[in-house]
Amino acid sequence: MFDVLTSQNRFALIFRMSQLKTQAGREKRIEAFVEMLARYEAPYPQKRAPR
């Protein structure tokens, strides 16, 4: 689903990852993002959806 995200959502995911200070925090957030993307959700609503 990452390739379907708008630039706003891609930036949001990358920015939120870059702000975490610990490796454990990054790993936890990555898991949450992967689960969110598997449900076809995004940080900000978007019209484009996977085919």
Sequence and secondary structure as in RCSB ss.txt:
>XXXX:A:sequence
MFDVLTSQNRFALIFRMSQLKTQAGREKRIEAFVEMLARYEAPYPQKRAPR
>XXXX:A:secstr
 GGGS HHHHHHHHHHHHT  SHHHHHHHHHHHHHHHHTT  SS  S    
